[in-house]
Structure formats: C-alpha cells, structure tokens
Amino acid sequence: MRTAVLLGRSCLRNSDSRIRLGLAPCRQHLRRATTRGFSGAPGPRPHPQPRSHPRFGRPGVGVVLLGALSPAAFVRLSQEDNGDGDTGEERMLDASRAEIAKVLSDDIHGLTRFGHAIYLFVDLYIVEPIATGLRFLHLAVIFVPVILTVPVMWFGRRSKDQDNERVGTLWWYGFLVNAMERAGPAFIKLGQWAASRTDIFPNEMCAVMSELHSNAPAHSLAATKRTIIRAFDGRPFDQIFEEFDEKPVGVGAIAQVYKAKLKPDLAVPGDSDLESPRNFRENIKRNVDPLVKRTPQRVPSSYVAIKVLHPNVERLVRRDLKIMGFFAAMINAIPTMEWFSFPDEVKEFGEMMRLQLDLRIESANLTIFRQNFKSRTTAWFPYPYTMYTTRQVLVEEYAQGIPLAAFLEDGGGVFQQEIADEGLDAFLHMLLIDNFVHADLHPGNIMVRFYAPQRSPSFTRAAANPDGAKDVTEEVLSRLRPHRHKPQEWMAQLAQIDKEGYRPQLIFIDTGLVTELNQTNRTNFLDLFRAIADFDGYRAGHLMVERCRQPDAVIDPEVFALKMQHLVLSVKSRTFALGNIKIGDILHEVLSMVRTHHVRMEGDFVNVVISILLLEGIGRSLDPHLDLFKRYAHPSSVQESLALI
C-alpha cells in the first residue's frame, strides 16, 4: 500500500508542476479568444452571453468559468496562427486544460483564501495520491496475471495465416485485450489506439486489439438529466424536449448518446450557420451551370443526438494516465527499449484522451468541418448546437441517414462507384487542401443520405430559386430500410431510386478526433508524397529517416532506403502491368519496414496512413477497381497543397 501511495504522490507532483508551468501560455490563448468577441462566429443567432455555470471544484478554485469558453471560442483558438508552431487542436487542448487547472484564484483574500489553500493542499497532496495509489492496486490485480503469463508466448506451433505467430502468442494477445476491457475507459481507448500503431506493434496484436470494445455500463438516467439541465441553464427537463428516448442509442468508454426532439423554441432550422451573402462569382457559378450538383435546402429537423460524458470519467482517466506515464518511464530506462519512446507515446495518447473529454472541442471540430465543406457536396456534417454544448454535453443535429456499413454488407448497387468516389474526394480535400482530417473514419461513422438535385433549364429560372431542390432524405430512407439484409430487394430499390434521379451524399459523424499537421510535419509529409509520386523510393526512404523522431536510433538507414526504392519500383511496374494497385498492401509493408528498422514516425503521420488504409478498405468493398495510388500521387494535388503552406 505504501508503494502505491508513493507512486500516486510522485505522479501527482509531476503532473501538478506541468499544469502550473503550462498555465501562462494558455491564459494568453484565452485572452485572445475572449477579447475578440464572437459576433462573427458561426451560429443561427447571436451567441448568448456567458452563462453562470458551476465551477469545477469548489468556489474560488480554478481560473476560468465554464461559460467563458464556448465552442465558438475554441473555433477562434483553432483558426488563429500566432507563430508558435502549434496546431489548432493543440491550442484548444491547452485552453481546455488551463480552464480546470486547480490553482488559487487571485480574486479571493483573507480567511477565504486560506481556506481555499487548505482545500487545494488536501485535494492535491492527500486525496489524489491516495486515490491514485488505490487505483494502482486495482490495476495490479488485473494486469499482474497478464505479466505472469508472458512466457506462454513462446509455446505452440506457428500459424502461417496469422503472421506466423505462435498459438501461445495469439492466446496471450486475447488475454491482454480481456484485461484492458476490465480496466476501464483509458485502457479500452489505449487498446483501440494501439490497434492503429502497426509501426510499433506486431500486425496480429493490432488485429486482436482492433476487436476491443467497451463493456462499460450505461450511467443512470438521473445523472444524465442533471448534466443536461445544467447545460440548458437550469431549464426543467420536460421544457427542453418534446421527446426523449431514455435508452441510450450507444454507450462508449467515456460517454453515451441519446436521441431526442427539442422544443420548437430551442430548435434551429436548416443550415442557418452557413448562410451568407454570395458574391458575384458564386452566383454565376450556381446559376449559369444548371447541372452543377449542390446540396439542397434541407427540411428543418428538431431531432438531436445528445452525447453525455460518464460521471467522474475525467478524474479516472487522469489517474490512469499518471500511472501509465510512470511505467512508461520505467520501461524506457531498460536498455534497447528507448527506441519505442513510450513516454512520448503515453503523452500523445493522453492528449488524444483529453481531447475527447471536452465535448466543446468536438463541437468546434464540427463547426470547422461544416465551414470547410459548405461549398462542396462530397460530404456533410451535422449542425452543432453550440449554445447548449458544454464540457460534459454535446448537442448536435441527429444525422438522418443509413450507415455506410449497410452498403458494405448488402451492396452499393448502382451507387457503389459514386459513393466510393464521394468518400475519396472528401478525404482528399481534408488531407491535401484543408489539413483537417477526420481521424476515426470507420463505416459506423459515415452515413448515407439521398436528395434530388435541382437541374434548372434556364438562367432566369435558376436565379429565381437557386435552392429549390427538395429534401427527400427521410422519404427515400424509409423505402430502403425494410430491405436491409435482403440483397436482391435492396439492389432493386437502389436501382429504382437512381431512376427517379436521387443522388447519394455522405454524412460524417463523431468528429471528436481530427488529424492536423503543423507546418513542419505537413511540409515533411508532402515532400515524402512528392518523392513517391516521382517514384523516387530511395529519396523517400532517406526523408523518412532524416525526419523521424530518433534518426540516431534507426537500424541500417541505407538498407531501409534501398528497401523503399525496391518497393516503389515494384509499385511502378505493377501499376503499368495491372492498371491499378492496392495501396493498402504497400502501406502495410512500409509500416512493417518502419518497425523492423526502428524508424519512429510522428503519430500524426501514422494517423494519416491509417486513415488511408481504412478508406481504401471501404472504397474497394464498394468499387473493386478503385485505384487510390493514381489519385494520391497526382502531382497537381501535391503542388496545390504546397502552395497553401
């Protein structure tokens, strides 16, 4: 028990000093965001004045009220460039952490200040260390059996169809996953994150980790109601919703989601946050080209999705991150293990977790995506109700669509190529043009809706009603839903929908995590992109070595560069011979080489690679002839991106 308490005190002392040291730059971010005002921020109506939200902790503790940082303020922070090299996501995270940092306020004096100082001391140096120590003991009970069974990995025959791993190794991977599921939200997310890092961990381990899912029980409806009432300024629950499904539509490791219908006075019609006067060029483009595909004016919907954080999940995750950091430092001290750079990986994972623990950041991401795609029809994003969104509650438009997974299971029919192209075009815009990429692109987070595009026969008629296309989303979806898991009937209905002139559009949801490269990483990424587009694998290999995290730790850099050259030349020959190529196979091979030669890539770069792998898997399921290599390696795309840096 004494060891556990010492561990808790050590972890807490380090984290507390980091919070205090990092507070000053965060205050600068806050001042810039809050002094500009939010009159120009996206929203259906003027943003309400900051509300009297409760503080985290007790009165007098903390630097900023919750109401001082709205989602609009986070958008401001994301879009400003102060030359510090940070991405928008990093600035939002700094502000979020500064907001809940436990420091003594300068606004209190006398005995009140003394009382608050005692409270902070007890909480930071007695309660938290003890709680962290007890959490350590709980985790020890879960993971000590996993550590003791490590020798099992050397037993059993090898399985050729499972990356030549031994049977004992495969069993141990499954045992580890079961332990992570029991350990709680931080370890569930850790496993899901590890599943994407094939540049560090074996392929089969990542495959087993990818099946890890949350068994977290749903928190009580009473806790949900209390949290929602606070988000709506204390308004009685029955005066907020006309309908509220008490059973969550989804329960995750850190939050759960409900479907509800807002009262008419709280709902927002259509896409009013994107309405702005069009300039002459935009009007000409919309009116002269009557066949241009565009999103119609949508029928207003008051149905919303409400995401609510689990109670006390922030404290639990914070303690788990301290424990992970402690053991990462211990492992890093072992000879030959430093190339893994586990402390850096835990820090990166911790930032990913903290981004998901402030739902205002997800709301801000939605706002940015909607602005980026407002003039495109390749994808759409739900409307975020920023005026009701807080740290623990996200309110957004309920996405009316059919999950893309349904089209992967039952087939895309006449729309399969169009849906694949829409997804690819949207991703290319995110990656090469916007530098703001949805980092969780699996089929469950992509919905498909249908609409009837307007085709105006004349300039005059188009000008009179440029947005006259009718939103028939629900009407079309109601015709498709009864035919799920009936492939022939499903295909026939899709063909009929196509004959009637309806077109598909993708809706992306769950935008809590995005990948945004800073200027240095983006330049490195595009330089590598250009080298591969020129089929210069040797240069690409040297670029990867020179610009990785630890160039001195790379094993045989010249051999690595030659392997890259051989791989790229083989890609070139297969492209000419077969007409198309699976870029996923190439990226898997690259990640395997990276792992073998200890080339430590930046996490954001790996996230982009994983997004490409997921995208190709989805695209080829819909259109087997899809060739991502031709599109990704197009020099004009790279040149356009370089011009934007």
Secondary structure, DSSP 8 states (H G I E B T S, - for coil): -HHHHHHHHHHHHHHHHHHHHTHHHHHHHHHHHHHS-STTSS-SS----------SSSTTBSSS-GGGS-HHHHHHHHH---SS---HHHHHHHHHHHHH---B-TT--HHHHHHHHHHHHHIIIIIHHHHHHHHHHHHHHHHHHHHHTGGGGG-S-EEGGGTTEEHHHHHHHHHHHHHHHHH-HHHHHHHHHHTT-TTTS-HHHHHHHTT---------HHHHHHHHHHHTTT--GGGTEEEE-SS-SEE-SSEEEEEEEE-TTT---TTGGG-----HHHHHHHHH-TT-----------EEEEEEE-TTHHHHHHHHHHHHHHHHHHHHTSTT-GGG-HHHHHHHHHHHHHHHT-HHHHHHHHHHHHHHTTT-SSEE---B-GGG--SSEEEEE---SEEHHHHHHH--GGGHHHHHHHHHHHHHIIIIII--EES---GGGEEEEEE-----SSHHHHHH-TT-----HHHHHHHHGGGTT-HHHHHHHHHHHHHTT-EEEEEE---S-EE---HHHHHHHHHHHHHHHTT-HHHHHHHHHHTSS-GGG-S-HHHHHHHHHHHHHHHHHHHHHHS---HHHHHHHHHHHHHHTT----HHHHHHHHHHHHHHHHHHHH-TT--HHHHHT-HHHHHHHHHH-
